[in-house]
Amino acid sequence: MLLEGAPVAKRIYSEIKDQMIRFEAKKPKLVLYCSHPDDSTQSYMRSIVKRGEKLDIPVEVIEATEKPFEQIMQLNEDPAVSGIMIMHPLKGIDEDIVIKSISPLKDVEGRGPTNLGGIVMGEGYYAPPTAEAVIEILKFYNIAIRGKDITILGRSTTVGKPLSLLFLKKGIDGTVTVCHSRTHGIQEKSRAADILVSAVGKTGFVREDWVKEGAVVIDVGINLVDGKIVGDVDFENVKEKTIAITPVPGGVGTVTTAILFRHLVESFKRILDGGI
Ligand SMILES: NC(=O)c1ccc[n+]([C@@H]2O[C@H](COP(=O)([O-])OP(=O)(O)OC[C@H]3O[C@@H](n4cnc5c(N)ncnc54)[C@H](OP(=O)(O)O)[C@@H]3O)[C@@H](O)[C@H]2O)c1
């Protein structure tokens, strides 16, 4: 089975549109905060602006000044702003400090300590959209997670680590192994997985002999090769061994953007309810 992101995203966008009708004239607004964005960041920002247009949700791009902290504070206090997304990398600015200064309510990417800690405590507003997208895809396609052995390749704060915690949540009930660049026996650990997730950022990293017969493979990687986007998984050879696999492009990334907008609408509702 090909786990395409489009039908999953379509359902999320349709839920968002239903909610937008109920808001009538009021609208959420997303701010993309950037500092000297490179070509790929600019293209990512354009795709988010375009998606906003389709949903009738304004998306504003704000360039960092020499006073980023003050800018973020202003955005935090502005009731018209529902979400703030920091466009990585923020050139010339300490990105960590900027992220930590975003109000947890408007941190729709779930990158700050309150939302990340909330995944452990079950009290946060938002998990990082990419991590949530992986779970959303598995649920959408009715792939069982409970009791399964899951191996995640990559331990970043935006993908691998939060995803491991989402899999561990009560009710989701996966058993998780997280691998990184210092892991011994990564191939064996990958081959032991019922569900293998790769978030490494290296083309062809997951080969056929890394995958158990009948496994589910989720490819989070986005790599540019000769102007084309490819994942971490050697898709053509690996797919034969799997019962389900995500394509790249058209898999996790498609759902990630949809979840970002879902978080934005949730933030908008919370602010309307006086949560700011
Ligand atoms: N589809 C989406 O929506 C989406 C969203 C975000 C990111 N991505 C893509 O996902 C990939 C990962 O992104 P990220 O932000 O998590 O990247 P990252 O911060 O660079 O993390 C990469 C992880 O891979 C590990 N790694 C690197 N080389 C390895 C090796 N040889 N063996 C084992 N582990 C290795 C690193 O280990 P160490 O920690 O030891 O360095 C690190 O934990 C990228 O391709 C990115 O473009 C996709």
The ligand as an SDF file (V2000), in Angstrom:
LIG
                    3D

 48 52  0  0  0  0  0  0  0  0999 V2000
    8.5620   15.8080    5.6380 N   0  0  0  0  0  0  0  0  0  0  0  0
    8.6010   16.8600    6.4510 C   0  0  0  0  0  0  0  0  0  0  0  0
    7.6000   17.5020    6.7010 O   0  0  0  0  0  0  0  0  0  0  0  0
    9.8900   17.2000    7.1070 C   0  0  0  0  0  0  0  0  0  0  0  0
    9.9440   18.0730    8.1770 C   0  0  0  0  0  0  0  0  0  0  0  0
   11.1610   18.2790    8.8270 C   0  0  0  0  0  0  0  0  0  0  0  0
   12.2970   17.6640    8.3400 C   0  0  0  0  0  0  0  0  0  0  0  0
   12.2170   16.8690    7.2380 N   0  0  0  0  0  0  0  0  0  0  0  0
   13.3840   16.1780    6.6900 C   0  0  0  0  0  0  0  0  0  0  0  0
   13.7160   15.1070    7.5750 O   0  0  0  0  0  0  0  0  0  0  0  0
   15.1150   14.9110    7.5960 C   0  0  0  0  0  0  0  0  0  0  0  0
   15.5980   15.0700    9.0170 C   0  0  0  0  0  0  0  0  0  0  0  0
   15.3100   16.3700    9.4590 O   0  0  0  0  0  0  0  0  0  0  0  0
   15.7770   16.9010   10.8850 P   0  0  0  0  0  0  0  0  0  0  0  0
   15.4300   18.3150   10.9620 O   0  0  0  0  0  0  0  0  0  0  0  0
   15.2950   15.9470   11.9050 O   0  0  0  0  0  0  0  0  0  0  0  0
   17.3780   16.7520   10.6760 O   0  0  0  0  0  0  0  0  0  0  0  0
   18.5660   16.9070   11.7130 P   0  0  0  0  0  0  0  0  0  0  0  0
   18.2370   17.8600   12.7800 O   0  0  0  0  0  0  0  0  0  0  0  0
   19.7730   17.1300   10.8630 O   0  0  0  0  0  0  0  0  0  0  0  0
   18.6680   15.4410   12.3710 O   0  0  0  0  0  0  0  0  0  0  0  0
   19.1330   14.3540   11.6430 C   0  0  0  0  0  0  0  0  0  0  0  0
   19.2360   13.1640   12.5530 C   0  0  0  0  0  0  0  0  0  0  0  0
   19.7700   12.0990   11.7930 O   0  0  0  0  0  0  0  0  0  0  0  0
   20.8620   11.5170   12.5070 C   0  0  0  0  0  0  0  0  0  0  0  0
   21.8720   11.0230   11.5820 N   0  0  0  0  0  0  0  0  0  0  0  0
   22.6100   11.7170   10.6990 C   0  0  0  0  0  0  0  0  0  0  0  0
   23.4650   10.9030   10.0640 N   0  0  0  0  0  0  0  0  0  0  0  0
   23.2660    9.6690   10.5710 C   0  0  0  0  0  0  0  0  0  0  0  0
   23.8710    8.3990   10.3460 C   0  0  0  0  0  0  0  0  0  0  0  0
   24.8320    8.2340    9.4440 N   0  0  0  0  0  0  0  0  0  0  0  0
   23.4210    7.3580   11.0560 N   0  0  0  0  0  0  0  0  0  0  0  0
   22.4390    7.5080   11.9720 C   0  0  0  0  0  0  0  0  0  0  0  0
   21.8260    8.6870   12.2460 N   0  0  0  0  0  0  0  0  0  0  0  0
   22.2620    9.7460   11.5480 C   0  0  0  0  0  0  0  0  0  0  0  0
   21.4380   12.6410   13.3450 C   0  0  0  0  0  0  0  0  0  0  0  0
   22.1530   12.0600   14.4310 O   0  0  0  0  0  0  0  0  0  0  0  0
   22.9090   12.9540   15.5520 P   0  0  0  0  0  0  0  0  0  0  0  0
   21.8110   13.5100   16.4190 O   0  0  0  0  0  0  0  0  0  0  0  0
   23.7730   11.9960   16.2480 O   0  0  0  0  0  0  0  0  0  0  0  0
   23.6380   14.0260   14.8000 O   0  0  0  0  0  0  0  0  0  0  0  0
   20.1760   13.3860   13.7460 C   0  0  0  0  0  0  0  0  0  0  0  0
   19.6120   12.8590   14.9140 O   0  0  0  0  0  0  0  0  0  0  0  0
   15.6880   15.9530    6.6230 C   0  0  0  0  0  0  0  0  0  0  0  0
   15.8050   15.3660    5.3580 O   0  0  0  0  0  0  0  0  0  0  0  0
   14.6150   17.0320    6.5860 C   0  0  0  0  0  0  0  0  0  0  0  0
   14.6330   17.7700    5.3850 O   0  0  0  0  0  0  0  0  0  0  0  0
   11.0500   16.6130    6.6310 C   0  0  0  0  0  0  0  0  0  0  0  0
  1  2  1  0
  2  3  2  0
  2  4  1  0
  4  5  1  0
  4 48  2  0
  5  6  2  0
  6  7  1  0
  7  8  2  0
  8  9  1  0
  8 48  1  0
  9 10  1  0
  9 46  1  0
 10 11  1  0
 11 12  1  0
 11 44  1  0
 12 13  1  0
 13 14  1  0
 14 15  2  0
 14 16  1  0
 14 17  1  0
 17 18  1  0
 18 19  2  0
 18 20  1  0
 18 21  1  0
 21 22  1  0
 22 23  1  0
 23 24  1  0
 23 42  1  0
 24 25  1  0
 25 26  1  0
 25 36  1  0
 26 27  1  0
 26 35  1  0
 27 28  2  0
 28 29  1  0
 29 30  1  0
 29 35  2  0
 30 31  1  0
 30 32  2  0
 32 33  1  0
 33 34  2  0
 34 35  1  0
 36 37  1  0
 36 42  1  0
 37 38  1  0
 38 39  2  0
 38 40  1  0
 38 41  1  0
 42 43  1  0
 44 45  1  0
 44 46  1  0
 46 47  1  0
M  CHG  2   8   1  16  -1
M  END
$$$$
